[in-house]
Amino acid sequence: MLKVIKNEHDYESALERIYNLMQMDLAEDSEESDELEVLALLVEHYEEKHYPIAAPSPIEAITFRLEQMGKEKSELAKILGTRARQSEILSGKRKLSLEMIRKLHSILHIPAESLIAAY
């Protein structure tokens, strides 16, 4: 029976049921596949409320994106102009300028809202 997840016990039960459903070879549009989809939405809602994930700082976003793309931090110097500027940005000694944010967004495809966050 599906119900709203109100506490950790409900949450754990929902996760267990999701796991069990995922082990089955579910037919599309079956009752079980619908149950899995609804449970996933309920778990997602509960996790957003009880286990929020903070947005990364601009520096964390840049570092993560470079790693994700398989690029070295030295690539950042090419984008920002100099190694000194790269070092200042990554150490937090210098804030990103609007021009830098635009370049990082354009070249690394980092969302601008991640780059303009306070840090």
VEXDREN-2710 file (C-alpha; in Angstrom, 1 decimal):
% VEXDREN-2710
k/r/px/py/pz
1/MET/0.0/0.0/0.0
2/LEU/1.4/3.4/-1.0
3/LYS/1.5/6.2/1.6
4/VAL/3.3/9.4/2.2
5/ILE/6.7/9.0/3.8
6/LYS/6.5/10.7/7.2
7/ASN/9.5/9.3/9.1
8/GLU/12.7/7.3/8.8
9/HIS/10.9/4.0/9.3
10/ASP/8.6/4.8/6.3
11/TYR/11.6/5.9/4.3
12/GLU/13.6/2.7/5.0
13/SER/10.6/0.6/4.1
14/ALA/10.1/2.5/0.9
15/LEU/13.8/2.0/0.0
16/GLU/13.5/-1.7/0.6
17/ARG/10.4/-2.0/-1.5
18/ILE/12.1/0.0/-4.3
19/TYR/15.1/-2.4/-4.1
20/ASN/12.8/-5.4/-4.3
21/LEU/10.9/-4.0/-7.2
22/MET/14.1/-3.2/-9.1
23/GLN/15.2/-6.8/-8.8
24/MET/12.1/-7.9/-10.8
25/ASP/11.8/-7.9/-14.6
26/LEU/8.8/-5.4/-14.6
27/ALA/6.6/-5.0/-17.6
28/GLU/6.1/-1.5/-18.7
29/ASP/2.8/0.0/-17.4
30/SER/2.3/-2.8/-14.9
31/GLU/1.0/-2.2/-11.4
32/GLU/4.5/-2.9/-10.0
33/SER/6.2/-0.5/-12.4
34/ASP/3.7/2.2/-11.5
35/GLU/4.3/1.5/-7.8
36/LEU/8.1/1.8/-8.4
37/GLU/7.6/5.1/-10.1
38/VAL/5.4/6.5/-7.3
39/LEU/7.7/5.2/-4.6
40/ALA/10.7/6.9/-6.3
41/LEU/8.8/10.2/-6.3
42/LEU/7.8/9.8/-2.6
43/VAL/11.4/9.0/-1.7
44/GLU/12.7/11.9/-3.7
45/HIS/10.3/14.3/-2.0
46/TYR/11.3/13.0/1.5
47/GLU/15.0/13.2/0.7
48/GLU/14.7/16.8/-0.6
49/LYS/13.1/17.8/2.7
50/HIS/15.2/15.8/5.1
51/TYR/18.6/15.4/3.3
52/PRO/19.1/18.6/1.3
53/ILE/22.3/18.8/-0.7
54/ALA/23.8/22.3/-0.5
55/ALA/24.8/23.8/-3.8
56/PRO/28.5/23.8/-4.5
57/SER/30.6/26.9/-4.1
58/PRO/31.8/28.4/-7.4
59/ILE/35.3/26.9/-6.7
60/GLU/33.8/23.5/-6.1
61/ALA/31.7/23.7/-9.3
62/ILE/34.8/24.7/-11.3
63/THR/37.0/21.9/-9.8
64/PHE/34.2/19.3/-10.3
65/ARG/33.6/20.3/-13.9
66/LEU/37.3/20.2/-14.7
67/GLU/37.5/16.7/-13.2
68/GLN/34.4/15.6/-15.0
69/MET/35.8/16.7/-18.3
70/GLY/39.1/15.0/-17.6
71/LYS/41.0/18.4/-17.7
72/GLU/43.8/19.5/-15.5
73/LYS/43.5/22.6/-13.3
74/SER/46.1/24.2/-15.6
75/GLU/43.3/24.4/-18.2
76/LEU/41.8/27.0/-16.0
77/ALA/44.8/29.3/-16.6
78/LYS/44.0/29.2/-20.3
79/ILE/40.4/30.3/-19.6
80/LEU/41.2/32.9/-17.0
81/GLY/44.4/34.3/-18.6
82/THR/47.3/33.5/-16.3
83/ARG/48.5/30.8/-13.8
84/ALA/48.6/33.5/-11.1
85/ARG/44.9/34.3/-11.7
86/GLN/44.0/30.6/-11.7
87/SER/45.8/30.1/-8.4
88/GLU/44.1/33.2/-6.8
89/ILE/40.7/32.0/-7.9
90/LEU/41.1/28.4/-6.7
91/SER/42.6/29.5/-3.4
92/GLY/39.7/32.0/-2.8
93/LYS/42.0/35.0/-2.7
94/ARG/40.3/36.5/-5.8
95/LYS/36.6/36.5/-6.7
96/LEU/35.3/35.7/-10.1
97/SER/34.7/38.7/-12.3
98/LEU/31.7/38.9/-14.6
99/GLU/33.9/38.3/-17.6
100/MET/35.4/35.2/-15.9
101/ILE/31.9/33.9/-15.1
102/ARG/30.9/34.3/-18.7
103/LYS/34.0/32.5/-20.0
104/LEU/33.6/29.6/-17.5
105/HIS/29.9/29.3/-18.4
106/SER/30.6/29.4/-22.1
107/ILE/33.7/27.1/-22.2
108/LEU/33.1/24.7/-19.3
109/HIS/29.3/24.9/-19.5
110/ILE/28.9/25.5/-15.7
111/PRO/25.6/27.0/-14.9
112/ALA/26.0/30.8/-14.3
113/GLU/23.9/30.5/-11.1
114/SER/26.6/28.2/-9.7
115/LEU/29.3/30.7/-10.6
116/ILE/27.6/33.8/-9.1
117/ALA/26.9/32.2/-5.7
118/ALA/28.6/33.8/-2.7
119/TYR/31.7/32.2/-1.4
END
